[in-house]
Amino acid sequence: MANAPAAAHALDVLTFLAGRAGPLPAATIARSLGLPRSTTYHLLGVLVERGFVVHLPEERRYGLGVAAFELGSAYTRQAPLERLARPRLTRLADQTRHNGHLAVLHGRDVLYVIEERVAGRPSLVTSVGVRLPATLTATGLAILSALPAAQVRALFPSPDVFVQRHGLGPTSLSSLRSVLTTTRTRGYAVEDGLVTPGLASVAAPVLDHSGHPVAGVAVTFPSEDDAHVEQTVQHVLACAAELSTRLGHRGTV
């Protein structure tokens, strides 16, 4: 990164725009990323020229361009994360005899990309392509716990963006931070009844080469079925660690 600061900053801009609900003014991008305005405008100009960013002059805002969509589509076609994760999720489900999941962060939601179902286990609301609020799911909490505090704050700027099911779940940034602190200290996320009453989940983040959480690995089981929960947690942690290593991460998950 130190040898290619312009490339790093350009990727920061694209990543930041990808996490927002809509186009943003250049000043907001510069302020949020801690970049000089002149640098930000230069980066945006290059990205606009290459089609990765589109400029909306009437609104004085910038958003993702067609080239960014094409790049995302290429990723979808190759599906490297899913290819690496699927056999490991299958093994995790076999080891724990619980339904397994792999989900990625999509705005303030998690998007489920792999579901490994175990015969005879309870039916779930999750399925491939389903989105759920990140603050209510074990996978979401695992991912959020590994994000920088500033990014979490940007995702959840006010109480009105928090969603609840069954009257449960964090309702403010301070309450979310408390949950995330506990999750980081413990090393894994726990969710019990926030999505479906009577069902609990444990999850761990999957980290890439830079330590960024690209996904969450989880298993779901009946809340009262906790006789082997510690063993289940260890299997989840091992799965996430192995997948992180395959993605180039060299630290501990």
Secondary structure, DSSP 8 states (H G I E B T S, - for coil): -TT-HHHHHHHHHHHHHHTSSS-B-HHHHHHHHT--HHHHHHHHHHHHHHTSEEEETTTTEEEE-HHHHHHHHHHHHH-HHHHHHHHHHHHHHHHH-SEEEEEEEETTEEEEEEEE--TTS---S--TT-EEEGGGSHHHHHHHHTS-HHHHHHH--SGGG---BTTBS--SHHHHHHHHHHHHHHTSEEEESSSSTTEEEEEEEEE-TTS-EEEEEEEEEETT--TTHHHHHHHHHHHHHHHHHHTT--S--
